[in-house]
Amino acid sequence: MMKRLCIYPKEVAIIIGKSQTTAQTLVRTIKDIHEKEKHQALTIREFCDYMGLDYQEVFNMINNIKTNNDKQSA
């Protein structure tokens, strides 16, 4: 199964606990820093690096991958 490498404003909003509008602004800011054009996607790694979040944790969440910690708490 193919894993996603990109993150979208709707997911950013859920992760940071803010509105969709705030998430869209954040995505635009990160894309500007990386000199990306409007049609270019934001990667999970770029988002995590900017926000100081653990890449593997966010990658697993976006791709709906269960980790050992998730399995133990279920």
C-alpha positions as CSV (number, residue, x, y, z in Angstrom):
1,M,0.0,0.0,0.0
2,M,1.3,3.4,-1.0
3,K,1.9,5.9,1.9
4,R,1.1,9.6,1.7
5,L,4.0,12.0,2.0
6,C,1.9,15.2,1.9
7,I,-0.2,17.0,4.5
8,Y,-3.2,19.2,3.9
9,P,-4.7,22.1,5.8
10,K,-7.6,20.0,7.2
11,E,-5.1,17.6,8.8
12,V,-3.0,20.5,10.0
13,A,-6.1,22.0,11.7
14,I,-6.7,18.7,13.6
15,I,-3.1,18.3,14.6
16,I,-2.6,21.9,15.9
17,G,-6.2,22.1,17.3
18,K,-6.9,25.4,15.4
19,S,-9.4,26.5,12.7
20,Q,-9.2,25.5,9.1
21,T,-8.4,29.2,8.3
22,T,-5.5,29.3,10.7
23,A,-4.2,26.0,9.3
24,Q,-4.4,27.3,5.7
25,T,-2.4,30.4,6.8
26,L,0.2,28.2,8.5
27,V,0.5,25.9,5.4
28,R,1.0,29.0,3.2
29,T,3.7,30.3,5.6
30,I,5.6,27.1,5.6
31,K,5.3,26.8,1.8
32,D,6.6,30.4,1.5
33,I,9.6,29.5,3.6
34,H,10.3,26.6,1.3
35,E,9.7,28.8,-1.8
36,K,7.0,26.5,-3.0
37,E,4.4,27.6,-5.5
38,K,0.6,27.4,-4.9
39,H,0.2,24.1,-6.8
40,Q,3.0,22.4,-4.9
41,A,2.2,20.3,-1.9
42,L,3.6,20.6,1.7
43,T,5.3,17.4,2.9
44,I,4.8,16.0,6.3
45,R,8.5,16.4,7.0
46,E,8.4,20.1,6.1
47,F,5.4,20.6,8.4
48,C,7.0,18.6,11.3
49,D,10.4,20.4,11.0
50,Y,8.7,23.8,11.1
51,M,6.4,22.9,14.0
52,G,9.0,20.9,16.0
53,L,6.8,17.7,15.9
54,D,8.0,14.1,15.7
55,Y,7.9,13.1,12.0
56,Q,7.2,9.4,12.6
57,E,4.3,10.2,14.9
58,V,2.6,12.5,12.4
59,F,3.4,10.3,9.4
60,N,1.8,7.4,11.2
61,M,-1.3,9.5,12.1
62,I,-1.8,10.7,8.5
63,N,-1.3,7.3,7.1
64,N,-3.5,5.6,9.8
65,I,-0.7,3.3,10.9
66,K,-1.1,1.8,14.3
67,T,2.0,1.8,16.5
68,N,2.8,-0.4,19.5
69,N,1.7,2.5,21.8
70,D,-1.6,2.8,20.0
71,K,-2.2,-0.9,20.2
72,Q,-1.5,-1.0,24.0
73,S,-3.9,1.8,24.8
74,A,-6.7,0.3,22.7
